[in-house]
Amino acid sequence: MAVLRALCLDEDEATALVDGLASPPDRARGHAHIDECDECRDLVAVLMRAARPSAELAPTGLAPTDPRGPATPPNLRDEDSLHPGDQVGRYRIVRELGAGGMGRVYEAHDPELDRILAIKLLRDAASDGDGAYTARLVREARALARLAHPNVVAIHDVGTHGGLPFLAMEYVRGVTLRDWLERASRNWREVCGVFEQAARGLAAAHAVNLLHRDVKPDNIMVGDDGRVRVMDFGLARAADRTDEGVTASSGGLGSDACLTATGAIMGTPAYMSPEQHLGRPGDARSDQFNLMVALYEALYRTRPFAGGTLAAIGVAVTEGQVQKPPERAAPRWLRTLVLRGLATDPDARHPSMAVIADALARGASRRRRIVAIGGGAAVAIGAVAVVLSLGGRDGADPCERGARRIDQHWNADVRAQVARAFASVDGDTTAVKAADALDRYASQWRVLSRETCQARGSLPAAVVDERLLCLDARLRGVEALVGVWGDQPAPAVVKASLSAVFALPPPRECAVAGAAGALATSVPREQLALIDGLRSRMATATARLGVGLMERGLAELRAVATEASVMSHREFAAEAQLAVASAELSLGLTTDARITLERAQLLANEARSPLLIAESRTLAIAILSRAGDFEAALAAAADAKSAIAAAGEPERLRLAWHRSVGQLHTTREAFDDARRELDAARVLAESLYGAESIQVVDIDTLHGNLAFTRSEDDAARTTYLAALATTRRLHGDGHPQVARLRARLCRLESDHDRKLAATHCAAAVEFFEDAGPIYRDELARTLTAAADLDTTAAALAKLERARAIFVQTTGATSLTVATVTATIADHLVDSGEHERAVAEMTTEIAALERTLGTTHARVAPRLVTLSKLQYLTGQRREAGATLDRALASLDSPGGDPADRVALLIQLGTVAMGSGNIASARIAIDRALAIARGEGSSPAIEGEALLAVGTLLIDAGQGGEAIDYLRRALPLAKPNVRVVAHIGLAAVYGTQRKFAAAHRELAAALDTARRAKLDTGEKLVALQHCSLLVHQRRFGKARAICGAVANEPALPETFQLGARVNHAECELELGRPERARDLLQPLLMRLQELDASPKDRGAARWVLARAQWAMRDRDAARATAVEAESALLASGAPSAKLLAELRAWRAKVGMPAD
């Protein structure tokens, strides 16, 4: 890049800088520049070595007179720059972030994992004659790829683009350590917290035999999430000697020795160790020295080695001339730690980077500590301290006084204020409901507070204290919610107020062992007030989330977690991150929740808290399940089970574990495992909270979901209705669980009573709309169910809205989005927008194959649906090709019998359309065998029986088809029953049993209307058209066939069939010209669609008859020959039609060819 080269130092400028002859501005610019530029740093290094006695250069292997000079990497080229939208591997460039000595860095998007990352495009190595520079680039990639630590910027991928190597790395939102230090005055404890994390990242690198060699504040990031990461291992190399912190590689120096033999000094001069200044090989202790220079600078606001020139700094470093630090800027132990790390002799420094990290952690926590709970001698915080101080002032019962602490935040005056504020927005209704719910909550709180206090003496002190701590947290939640209500509530806040009360954690949970969670941890005395304030902010943030102020609430929660992450109290830091992850999960931000959970788990491990470790691993099950990563979720379940055991088997976590694992198994259709875990969860919930509790209702709802997934609709309905009655009895109609259950009943009843289903859906949608963004995932799911009850444009609007929500919460390529897209495609088919439907389905399948793989069992049914759509729109070749893809997953493990049946039926349909009756019969018979086997259902068997019947009709074996169609009727769902009745009508029509045929059509129409199947009604009309033609009632048939032929809700091939019947009506009514005009464009369209030979032959026969009636004998004869050829190609399905054609030719005297 020309601009970059213009900013680099030329040899005269570099010489002036080394000799101390540069002006102050030039010196400042030069020092800043060489911190960032590898080339200029190498140039200055050579000049510095040239200024020293030659003896010092001997170890470098490069004499001052060596004509080769330093190994200078080639520059960046303008033509190598990337622009927004460019592709690098699978990554799409968003913008350039910056350029440095090693290359350019870009923000990029990974579409497969739907995440933002950084792409580092490394410099052109074309002029790298001896391969040294290329080897350095490869070494950087290898070094980073081998590191996997929270305090090291992660590398995800390595590749090449346009001949240049690139790295796909973690994208860190934050600032460099230098910027972090400059933005605010940092006390020594904050500095220690950051440097401890950096030291742990470097220790991890050393543990895998890697050095950084350029540790400085600019190569350390402080993320917005509070996590510190070491970055830019552009100078990293394999360690070449053994010390306590690094194990020598078995291959010795190998190729790295050649690279360092050039004498190019690796590092930034101001931070380099003596051995780096002298050009000697460094080791882990060199990184240690670099870090201690940076720590000295952070603590004392000056660098440890004075010097007006780089050469002078080099002399100070190599001779150990450390400036004496100020006495009071940092404790003595910290000053001692830094000075030891700055020792000139590497052997005099600390044994390893891990030792430094541990020392920083221990030193920062050297203070008097106070225990929150445990034993009679403990000094408690929060509720415990308050309760113990209540008695003895006025003779009142201390337990009663403690129970009435909630009255400070919720009383008659506060209730009246809230009512006035709400009335201006939504009248009195919402205020009364919310206030009544909070009255009940406050009453429950008082009861448990009083009982807990009175139990002191009969229960262990630690148990009492833990319960009171939990109650204190619940009280904080009430205070926060009432405070949010008092901030001139907006309409959305008022609407969500009732659901916000129900979202408060129940006081009753505080009676469960372990309910206090992370509250029951040791807290440093000086951090008591700080942590108490942060907990209050967390409560307010949670209350804002509850009333729908999503962005503000989540931002505040994240801010608290960031502040907590730099505190030495790792338990609270982990607790805060867990709170953020839980909130993100509840909001549907699964990707964010997954990232946050990783931070929480790291902090829990650092805190060595068994309870927090167990909580984080249990939460991981739900997050990974929601993300669709079932294998990872199963692994997390095993880890969580072990962690819960290590934490003492707290019943609260055992319940959460069984619940999450039961949901996981339901989703992955391991039904027996799901039932076992949910049964265990219900037993625990009932023992902890009682049979009449919302917790038991929750588990019962999951049992209902399991039954529904297994197509056990009656069992699901019974379970849902019982849970609904219990919820209403406990909390009234305003509880969120009522809306959840009505949403599930909507989905269940859509196949049975669509009017009832619509009522349930409307009520659930209304609740979730009012309840705010925290329920947007449930709103989207309910909108999807509601759309299935509607075939109008309103259905598509609901589905598009649901998909937009899921794209935001689960990612554009998620399985959830793919499922909604499939439903959109189905509705587009119903509305006649077939091309759009094919496009939507193609997009959905691409997402599935990208996420699950091309042979996954869930891909096959989607391919079958696409094949059906292509077949119905005349794309028969494409339908066959799509079916071939589906066949690859036919026998995939875990496949649903329903999917396999559907695949085989579609295979038979395509084979039949191609005239291959034998193959069609084999496929459909196999489908019927599977449908009758274990794990199937009556509905699936009904579909298979219908398929056999349809095949027999197409093969001209209508008499045999009747038996299969009759057997399908009592088993099938309404949409299948409609088609079965139509099939029977078709058979009876060909048998000239017209009364029976009309009865079947009437039954089909009645079924379609009862189930509100608009497309079913259109199919009845289509068959009615055909039946009237068979009856030779051409006048009535013409009107019906003409209407059906232009019905957009029907597939085009069906419309074309109706037009053939319409043309025959016109012909028989004495209008052959009209028949010809209808048929000529129709035949062209059939040709374009590659329609079946039978369809083409039938249309040509009618045209031949019209031409004959118009006395166009030659045209009629040619058309009849084409019709006969097509019908012959069709085979047995056209045998009867072919016989009729030949009889007609003989009747009119048309000679046979």
N, C-alpha and C positions, 0 to 999 in steps of 0.2 A: 504494500500500500504506500503510494507516494507521500501522503501526509505523514505517515508513521516514520518513514525514512528521514523526512525533513526534520523531525523532532529528535532523532538520534544524535549522539555526540560524535563529532569527527575526532581524528587523532589529536589535533591541537587542543581541542576543548578538554578531552580526556586527560591529556598530559598536564594541562594547567590545573585541572582538578586534583590530580595526584600530587603535584608539586606545591599546591597551596597558593597558586598564582591567580586563580579565578576570582572574579569580583563576587561580593556577597550574593547578588541576585543569581549570577551564573552558578555559583556554588550550590545554592538552594535548589535551583532547577536541576542541576546535575545529580545531586544526591537523591532527589525524588525520582528522577528518571531511571537511574540504575537499579532502584528498588523494583522496577517493573520490567526492565528490558534485559533479557538474557545476553544479547549480543554486546551491548555496551558494558554490562557487568564483566563479561569475559575480557573485553578490551582493557578495562580498568585493571582487572586482575593481572593481566600480563605486564602492564606498565608498573604496577606496584611491585611485582616480583623483580622487574628489571632494576628497580631502585634499591634492592637489597643486595647484600653480598651474595656472590654466586653459590657459596656453600649451602645457602638456604634453599637453593633451587634444585639441588641434586636429587632429592627424593621424588621430584615431579616427573623426571624423565624427559624434560624439555629444556634445553639450554637456552640462554637468552639470545643466542645468535641463530637459533634454529630457524631457517627460512620459511618453514611452514606456518609459523605463528600459531595463534589459537585456532581450534576447530570451531569456526563460526557457522552456525546453521544458516541456511538460506532464508531469505525474507518472505513475508507474505506477498501474494500477488493479488492485484486488483481483480483479476478475472476469477479468482477463487472465492470471492465473497458470495454469500447467499442472500436471498431476498425472501420476504414473507410469501408463503405458499410453496416454496421450493421443497422438494422431497429429498431427505437424506436417509437412505434405507427405508424403513417404514415410517419414519418420523417426518412431520410437516413443520417447517420453520415458521415461527411466529414473528420473531424480531431479533435483531442483533443486540446482544447485551454489552459487548466490549471486545477489545483485542489486546493481546499481550505478546510476550516473547515467544510463547509456545504456539500461539494460534488465535483464532477468533472463537468467541463463545456466543451461542444463540439460545434463545428460548424456543422450545419446540413442543409439539403435541404428539403423544403416542396414542394413535387411534385404537390400538388393540386393547390397551389397558385403561384408556381414557384418562390420561394423566399428563401433567406438564413436567418436562424435564429440561435439562441443559445439554446442548450439543456442543462439544468442543472440536472444531475442525482444525487439525494440526497443520503445521506449516509444510510448504512444498519441500520435499527432500530430493528434488531432481539433481541438484548440484552436489549432493552428498557423495562424493567420489569414493570414499573408503567405507561407506556404510555406517559410520559411527553415529551420525545423526539419526538415521532410520532406526538403528538399534536402540537409541535413547527413547524414541517415540514408542517403539514396541515395549520397552521396559516400563514406560509410564503406564501403558495399558495393562500390562501384566501385574504391575504393582497394585494398581487400583482394583483390578478384578479380584485380587486375592484378599482384599480387605472387606470385611463386613462387620461394621461396628457403628453404634449410634453416634459416636463422636468423630466419625470420618465421613466425608462426602462420599456417597456410594456411587459406584459405576455399575450401570445396568447392561451395557452392550458395547462392543467394539466392532468396527467395520471400516470400510473404505468408501469414499465418495469422490468420483472423478480422479482416482489415483491418489487421493489424500486420505490418511487415516483419520477416523473420528472416534470420539468417545461419547456415549450417551450416559449422562450423569444425573444424579439427584439434583433437582432444582430447589435451591434454598432461598426462602424469602427471609431477608434479614439484612444485617450490616456487618462489615468487617470489624474485627476487634479494635482496630484503630479508630474507626468511626464511633463505635460504642463507647470507647474511652473519652472521645472528644465531645460527645453530645451531652454529657452530664458529669457531675463530680461523683466519682465512685469511691465508696469506702473500701477498706482492705478486705472485708469479708466478701463483698460482691466480686472483687477482683479474684479472690481465691476460688470462689465458686466457678467462675469462668475458666480459670487456668487449670483447675482440677479436671474439668471435663476435657480440655485440650490435651492434658497429660495422659488421660486414659485413652484417648484416640491414638496418640503416638505410641503408647505402650502396646496397644493392640497391633500396630504396624510392626513394632520391634518383635513382637511375639511370633510373627510369621516371617521374620528375617528381612524386614524392609526398613530402609531409612528414608527420611524426608529430605534432609540436607538444605532446606530453605525455610525453616520455621521462623515466622515473623508475624506481627499483628495483621498484615494484609493477607496472610494465608490462613487466617482463622476467622470463621464466620460465627456470629451470634445470631441465631435464627429468631424470627418473630415468635416461634414456639418456645423460646428459652433454651433450646438445645444448642450446644456449642459443637462445631464441626471443623476439623482440620481439612484443608482443601489444597488443591494445586500441588499434587505430588509430581510436578513436572521434573523435579530433580531427583526423584526417588531412585534408589538403586539397592540391589541386594547387598546385605551386610557381608563384609569380607573378613570379619574377625570375631572372635568369641569373647563375650563378657556376660555378666549375669543377666543383662536385659536382652541379649540377642544371641541366638544360636547360629554358629557358622554353617553355611550351606555345605552340603557334602561335596559339592563340586568345586569348592574353593572360589577364587575370584572369577575364573572362567573369562567370559567375554567382557565383564565389567572392568577387569584390570586393564584391558586395552583402551577402554574409554577414558579411564582416569589417567592413564599414562600420558595423555596429551598435556596434562598440566593445567587444563582449564579449571579454574576455581569455581566450585559449585556453591552458590549461596549468595546472600545479600551482605556486602561488607560490614555494615553497621551491626549485624547480628551474628556474624560468622565466628566460629571458634578459632583458637590459635592454630590448630592443625589445618583448618580450612584456609586461613590466611597464608599459611606456609605451603599450601598445595599438597599437603600430605593426605593419605587416605583417612577418611573419618569413619566413625562407627556410631552406635546409638548414643554415646556420650556427647557427640557433636550436636545432635538434635537437642539434647538436654541443655547444653550451653546456649544454643540459640533461644530456647524457650525461657531460660533464666534471664537473658538480656531483655527479652520482651516483658517478663514479669517485673524486673527491676524498673523498667521504664514506666510500666503501668502504676506501680506503687509510688514511685518517687518523682514522676513527671520529668525525668531526665534520663539520658542513657548512661550506662555505667562506665564507659570508656571515653575520655575526653580527647579532643584532637581537632584542629582546624582543617586538617586535610585527611584524605583517606589513608595516605601513608602513615600519618601520625596516629590515626585510629588503629591501624594495623600494628604499629609498634606497641601501643598501649595494651592491646589485646594479647599479643604474644608475650609481653613482659609482665602481664598480670597487674597492670596499674588500674585497679578498680577505684572509682571515686567513692569516698565515704558517704553512705546514705544518711539522710536526716534521721534523727533519733526517734521522733514521735510519729512518723508517717505510718509505721507498721510495727507490730509487736517484735520483740527480740527474736523469738523462735523463727519468725518468718524471714527476718533479715539474715539469720544464720543459714536458713535453708537456701536462700537465693545466693549468698556468697559462696557456699560450698559448690553449687552448680556452676559457678563462674570460675572455678579453679583452673589455672593454666594447665596443670597436669591432668589428663583425663582420668587417671587412676584415683585422683583425689576427689573426684566428683561423686555424686550419689550412685549407688549400685545399679539402679535402673529407673526408668520413667515411672513405673508402677509405684516405686517407693515414694517418689515425689508426689504422685496423685494421692496416695494414702496419707502422706504427711499434711498436705493441704486440707484434706477432708477432716483429719483429726484436729488440726490446729484451729480451724475455723469453728469447731464445736467445743473448744475449751471454755466452758462457762458453767455456772451452776444451772442444773436442770431441775425441772419440777415434773412430777408424775401426775398425769391426769386422773388415772384410776388405779385401783389395785391395792388391797390391804387397808387396814384401819389407819395406817400412818400417812396415807397419801393425801396430798393437798389437791383438791379438785378445782376444776374450772367450770365456768358456765353455771348450769342448773344446780350442780352439786354444791358449789360454794354458796349460791343464793339460799338454797333450802337449809343448809346448816346454820345460816346466820339469821333465820327468821324468828326463832323462838326466843322467849324471855324478854321481849320488849314490852308487850302489853298483856301478857298472859294468854294470848290467842294460841290456838293449836297451830304449831308450825307447819304441819302437813296441810291443814286447810288453807293457810296463807299461801303456801307454795302452789296449791291447786288453783288458786285464784290469780296467779301471775298472768294468765292469759287474758284476764279482764282488762289489763292495761292496754291491750291492743284490739280487743273486740268486746264492745259493750253497747249499751243502748244508744249512747250518744254517737259512737262511731257508726253504728248501724244506720242511724237517722241521716248522718252526713253522706254515707254511701248512697242511701235511697234518693236523697236530693240530687246528687251528682248523676245518678243513673236515670232519674226521671226525666231530665232535660234531653236525654238521648233516646230512651226506649220505653218511656212510661214507667209504670210501677212493676210490671210483671217480672222482668229479669231481676230487678233489685230484690224483690221478695223471695224468689227462688234461690238466688245466691246467698242471701242473708240467712234463710232457713237452713240451707246446707251448712253454712259456716257455724250457725248455732249448734247444730248437731255435732260438728267436728269439735267445737270448743267444749261441749259437754263430755265427749269421749276423752278429750285430753285431761279435763279436770279429774274424771274418775280414775284414770290410770295413774295420774300424778299422785293423787291422794293414796291410792292403794300401794304404790311403790314406796312412798315415804313411810307409810305405816308398817311396811314389811321390814324396815331396818331393824335388825336384831334377829328376825326369823330367817332372813336370807343373807347370804354372804355379802359383805360390804361392797365387794367389787361388782356383784350383780346389780345391787341397788344403784350404785354410782353409774353403771353403764346405762341402765334404764333412764335415769334422770338426764344423762347426757343426750340420749336419743330424744327424749321429750323436749329438751332445750332446743334441739335442732328443728323439731316440729313447730315449736313456738316461734322460732326465727322465720320459718316459712310463712306462718300466719301474718306476722308483722310485715314481712316483705310484700305479701299479696295485698293487704289492706293499704299499704303505702302506694303501691302501683295504682290501685283503684282511685286513690285520692288525687292523682295527677290529671285532673280534668279528662276523664276517660273518653276516648274516641268511640264511635259506634261499634267498631270491630272488637274493642276491648270489652265493652259492655256485653255484647253477644256471647263472648267467650268466657264471661265471668263465672258462670255456673260450672262449666267444664273445668275451669281453673281450680275451683274448690275441690272438685273430685280428684284432680291431679295431685293434690297435696298427699304426701305419704301418710297413711293412716296412723294415728297414735297407737292403735292396738298392736302394730308391728313392734313397738318398743318393748313389749313383754317377751319377745322372742330372743333367745340367746344370740349374741353377736350382732344385734340390731344397730348398736352404736357404730359398728364398723371402724373406719379410720379415726373417728373421734377419740377412741380410747387408745391414744398413743402418747408417748413422752413428748413434752413440748418445752423448749428452752424458755427460761423465765423472760428474757428480753424480747421474745417473739410472741408472747401470749397475746398482747394487745394487737400486734400486727395480724396474726392469724385470725383472731376474733373478728377484726375488721374485714379481712378477706372472706371469711365465712358469711358475713352479713351481705357482702357484695354478691357472693354466689347465690344466696337465697333470693336477693332482688332480681338477679339475672334469670333465675329459674322461674320466678313469678312472672317476669315479662314474657318468657317463652310460653308459660301457661295461658296467658291472655292474648297470645298471637303476635306479640311484638318480637318476631323471630330474629330479625337482623340485629336489633339492639341488644336483645337478651343473649344471643350467642356470642356477639362481639365482646360483651362484658364478661361472660364466662371464660372466653378464651384469654382475655386480658388478665384475669385473675390467675389462670393457669400459667401464663407466661411469667408473671411476677413470682409465683410460687416456685417455678422451676429453678430459679437462681438462688433460692433459699437453701440453707443447710438442712432444713427439716424436710427430708425426702419423703416421709410418710404423707405430709400434707400436699407436697408437690404431686405425688402419685394420685392422691384422692382428687385433687383438682382436675388432673388430666382425665381420670375416669369419669368425672362429672361431665366434662366436655364430650367425651366419646359417647356417653349415654344420650346426651342431648342431640348430638349429631345423628345417632341411630334413630331416635324418635322422630327426627325431622326428615328422615329418609336420606341423609347425606352419608351414604354407606362408605364411599371412598374416603371421605374425610374422617369418618369414624374409625376406619381401619388404620389410618396413619396415626391418629391420636392415640389409639389403643396401644400401638407399638411404643410410643413415648411412655404411656402409663405403665406398661409392663416393665420397661427398663428402670423406671423410677422405683417401682415396687421391689424389683430385684435389688436395686441399690440400697433401699431401706431395709432389706432383709425382713420384710413383714409378711409372714405366712398368710395372714388374712387378706392383705391387699393383693398379694400374688394370686390367691384363690379367686378373689373378686374379678381381677383383670382377666384371668383365663376363662372364667365362666362367661363374662361378657363377650369374649372372643367368639364363643360358639354362635351367639345370636348374630354378631356382625358378619362373620364369615358365611353363615347360612344365608343372610339377606343378600350378600354379595354373590351368591351362587357358587361359591368355592366349597363344595361339599366335602371334598377330600381333606382340605385344610380344616374345615369345621369338625370333622370326625377326629382328626389329630388333636385339635384344641380340646375336644371333649375328654379325650384320654388324659391330656395334661391337666385339665381342670379337676378331674376326679382325683388325681394324685395330690394336687395342691390343696383341695378341700380336706383330704385325709390329713395332710401335714398341718393344716390349720385347726385340727381338732374336730372335724366333721360338724361345723355349725349347721343347724337345721335350716336356717334361712337360705344358705348357699346350696345345700342339698336340694331344696325345693327348686331353686332357680336352675340348678343343673338338670334335674329330671325334666323340668318344663322345657328348657331350651333343646335338650337332646330329643325329647318327644316331638317337638316341632320340626327339628332337623330330619328325623326319620320319616315324618309324614311327607315332607317336601320331596325327599328322595325316594318316596314310595316303598320304604321298608316298613310295611304296615304292622307286622307282628312286633317288631322292635319298638315302633312308635307307641303301640297300645301298652306294652310293658312299662315304658318310661312314664307315660301319662297316668297310668294306674298308680305307680309309685308316687308321682307328684300329688295326686289327689289325696292319697292317704296322709301325706305330710301336711298338705294344706288344711285338711280337716282337723288334724291333731293340733296344729299350731293356731288356727284362727276360728275353728268351729265349722259345722256343716252349713250354717246360714252365714256365709261371708262372701265378699266379692272375690277373694282369692280362690275359693272353691269354684265360684261361677266362672272365673277365668279358665281354670283347668277343664271344667265341663265344656266350655266353648271349644277348646282345643280338641276334646273328644268328639264333639260334633263335626269339627273340620275333618277329622280323620275319617269318620263315617261317610261324610259327603264325598271326600276324595276317593273312597272305595265304592262309590255309587250306591251306598246303603242309605237311600234317601229317607226312608221311614225312620230308621234309627237316628239319623242326623236331625230330622224334624223334631222328634220327641226330645232329644237332648237340648236343642236350641230353645224350644218353647219352655222347658223347665227352667233353664238358665235365665231366660227373659222374665219369667214370673218371679223368680227369686230376686233378681236385680231390681225390678219395680217395687217389690215388697220392701227391700232394704233402702232404696235410694230414690224411688220415683222414676218418672220418665226422662228426667233431665240428665241421667248418668250416661257417660260415653259408652258404657258397656251395652246399654239399650240400643244405641245406634249401631254398634258393631254387630250385635245379634240380628238386628233387622236387616242389615246389609247382607249377612249370610243367608237369612231366610229368603231374601230377594233372589239370590243366586240359585238357591235350592228350588224355590217354587216356580222358577222360569220355565221348567219342563213340565209343570203340573197345572198350575193355576196362575196364568200370566197376569190377570187382574190383581190378584193378591200380591204377586211378586212386585208389580209396579207400585202398589201402596207401600210395601216395605221399603223399596228403593227410594221413593220420594221422601219418606220420613228420615231415612239415614242421610241422604244427600243434604237435606235441609239442616240437620244437626251439624254435619261436618263442615258445611259452608260457614255456619255461624261460629263454630268452635275455633277457627283460626288455622294458621299454617301448620301447627303442630300435628294436625290431623289430615294434612294434605295427601299423604300416601293412602289413607283409608278412603278419602274422598275420591281419589283417582280409581281405586279398585271398585268402589260403588258405582261411579259413573260408567265404568266398563260393563258392569252387570246390568245397569239401567238401559244402556244402549242396546243390549241383546233383546230387550223387550220392544224395541222400536225399529221400524224399517224405513223411517223417513230421514230427511236431511238432519233432523235433530239428533238422530243416533250418531251420525258421523261427527257432528259438532261435539257431542259428549266424548266420543272416543279420541278425537284430536286433542281435546283438553286434557283427558287422562294421560295420553301419551306425552304431552308437553310436561306434565308434572313428573312423570316417571323418568323422562330424559334428564330433568333437573336433579332428581333425587338418586337415581340409580345409574345414570350414564346412558349415552345414546346407543351403546352396543349391548346393553344388558338383556338378559332373557325376558325380563318383565316387559321391556319395550317391544321385544320381538313378538311376545304373545298378543299385546294390544294391536300391533301392526297386522297380525293375522286376522284379528276380529275386524279391523278396518277393511281389509281386503274382502272379507265375507260380505260386509254391508255394501261395498262397492259393486260386488257381483249382483246383489239384490236390486241395486238401483240402476243396473245396466251399464255401469262404468267399468267395462271389462279390462280395457287396456290399463287403466289406473290400478285396477285390482292386481293384475299380473305384476306391475312395477312394485307395488307395495309388498306383495308376497316374495318377490325376488330379493328385495332389500332385507326382509325379515329372515329369509333363509341364509343369506350371506352372513348376517350377524350371528345366527345360530352356529353355522359351520366354523366361523372364526373363533367363537367362544368355546364350543364343545367338540369341534372336530367333525369331519365329514361323515364319519361312520357312527356317530353317537345315536342312540336309540331315539332321542327326541327330535332328531333331524328328519327321520324317515316320514313321520306323519305330515310334516309341513311340505315335504317334497310331493307326497301323495296329493295334498290339497292343491298345490300348484299344477300338478299333472292334470287333475280333474278340470281345473280352470282352463288350462291350455287346450284340453280335449274338447270342452264345451264351446270354446271360441274358435274351433276349427284348426288349432295349431297341433295337429296330430303327431307330426314328427317331433316337435319340441316336447310334447307330452310323453312320448316314448323315451326320449333322451333323459328327461327328468326322472322318469320311473326307473331307468337304469341306475341312476345315482341313488335312488331310494333303496334299490335291491341290495346295495352293498351293506346296508345296516339292518337288513331284515332279521338276521339272527344275532344281533348285538346283544350282549348280556344286559339284563335288566329291562329289556324291551316290554312295553305294555301289550298284552294280547290284543287290545282294541286297535292299537296302531298297526300291528302285524296283519290283522284281519282287513283293515282299511287298505293297506298296501296291496294285499293279494287281490282284493276286489277290484281296485283300480287297475292292477296288472291284467286281470281278466277282461275288464272293460276295454282297455286299449287293444288287447289281442283280438277281442271280438270285432272292434272297429276296423281292424286290419284283415278280417276274414279268417283268422286263425282260431277256429272253434275249439279244436282239441286243446291247444295251449290255454285258452280262456277257461275251459272246463276244469283243467288240472289246477289252475290257480284258485278258482273259486271253490272247488271242492276242498282244497287245502285250507282255505279261509274258514269254511264251515266246520272243519274238524277242529281247528284252533278255537273257534267260537264256542264249541261244545265242551272244550277241555277245562282243566282246573285253572282258576284265576280269572275266568271270563265272567260274563254276566248275561242275563236274559236279553238285554237291549242289544248287545253285540251279536248274539245268536240271531236275533231278529234281522239285523242288517245283513248278515251272511245269507240267511234264507231268502231275503229280498233279492240279493245279488244273483243267487242261483236261479230264482224265478225269472228275473230280467234276462239273464243269459239264455234261458230256454225259449223265451218269447222271441228274442232276436234270432235264435237258431231255427225258428219255425216250429217249435215243439210246445205250443201254447197249452195243450191238454195236460202235459206233464208239469208245466209251470204252475198251474192252479194250486196244486197241493202245497208247494213251497210257499206261495204267497199267502195262502190261508194260514199256514203254521206261523208265518212271520207276524201276523196281525196282533195276537195277544201279547207278544213279547216286545214289540218295537215301541220306540218313542213316537210322538205324534207326527213328526216330519216323515219318518219312515213309513208309518201307517198310511199317510196320504199317498205316497208313491205306490205302495202295495195295492191299494184300492184302484188306483189308476191302471196299474198293470193288469189287474183282473178285468177291468172294463175293456182294455185293449183285446184281451183274449176272447172275451165274450162277443166283442164286436166282430172279430174275424170269424167267429163261429155262428154269426148272425143271431145270437141270443141277445137281442137288443134291449129287452126289458131288464135282464140281469145286468147288462153293461151300464144302463142308466142308474140302476140301484147302487152300483159300485161308485159311480161318479158322484151321486148324491152323498154317499157315506164319506167319500174323500173330501168333498166340499164342506161338509159339516165338521169334520175333524180339523181341517185347515182354519175354519172360522173360529172354532172353539179355542184353538191354540194361537190364533192371530198370526197365521202363517200366510202373509200376502203372496209370497212366491208360490206357495202351495195352491192358492186359488187360481193363479195364472196357469199353472200346470194342468189343473182340472179343465180350465177353458180350452187349453191346447188339445187335450184328449177329446173333449166334447166336439171340437171342430172335426177331428178325425172320424169320430163315431158317426156324426151326421153325414159325412161324405160316404161312409160305408152304407148308411141307410138310404143314400141317394136323395137326401133332403137338402138339395143344393142351395135353395133360396135362403134357408135359415143358416146353413153352414157357411155361406159366403160372408154374412155379416160377422159371425163369430170368428171365422178364420182371418178375415181382414183386420179385425181388432187385435187378435193375438199376434199377427204377423208384425205389428208395429209396437209391441209391448216391450219397452226398454228393460224391464226387470228380468226378462228371459234371456238366456244365452243366445247368441246370434244364430247358432246352428238350429235351435228350437224355432226361432223366428222364420228361418228359411224353410223349415219343414211346413210351417203354417202357410207360407206363401205358395208352396207347391199345391197344397190342398185348396187354397184360394183360387189359384189358376185353374185347377180342375173344375171348381165350381163355375167359374166364368165360361169354361169350355162347354160344360154340360148345359149351361143356361143359354147357349147359342151365341157366345161372344168369344170366338177363337182368337180374334185379333188382340183382344184385351188379355187373354191367357198368354199369347206369345209375348206381348210387351212385358208382362210380369216375369216370364221365365227367362228371357234372354240375359238380362243383367244378373238374375239370380244364378244362372249357370256360370257366369264369369266369376261371381263371388265364390261359388263352390270350388271352382278351380283354384282360386287364390288361397282358399283355406285348406286345400288338399283334403277335401271332404271324402268320406268313405265311398267306395264304388257303388254301394247300394243307394246312397242318397243321390249321387250323380245320375245313376241309371233311372231312378224313379222320376226325377225331374225331366230327363230327356224323353222318356216315354210320353209324358203328358205333352211336351212340346211337339213331339212327332205327330201326336193325334191332332193338336191344334193346327199344325201345318197341313196335314192331310185334309182337315175340314176347310181350310182356306184354299184347297186345290193346288197347293205348292208341293206336287208329288215328289220331285227330286229331293227337295230339302227334307221332306218327311221321311223318305227312304233312307237318306244319309243319317238323319238323327236317330231313326229307329235302329240302324246298325250300331251306332255309338252306344245307344241305351242297352242293347243286347250284350255288347262287349263288356260294358261296365257291370251288368248284372251277373254275367258269367264269371267275371273276376271276383265278385263278392262271394260266390259259392252258395252253400246251403241256405244262409239267411235270406237269399233273394230267389230261392227256387220257385216259390208260389208266384211272385211278381213276374219272373221270367216266363213262366207258363202262360200267364195272362197276356203278356206282351206278344208271344208267339201266336196265341189264339186270335188276338186282334189282327195281326198281320195276315193270318190266313183268312179271316173274315172279310177284310177289305180287299183281299187279292194282292197284297204286297208280296212279291216273290222273296223267298228266303235266300240269304247269301251263303 
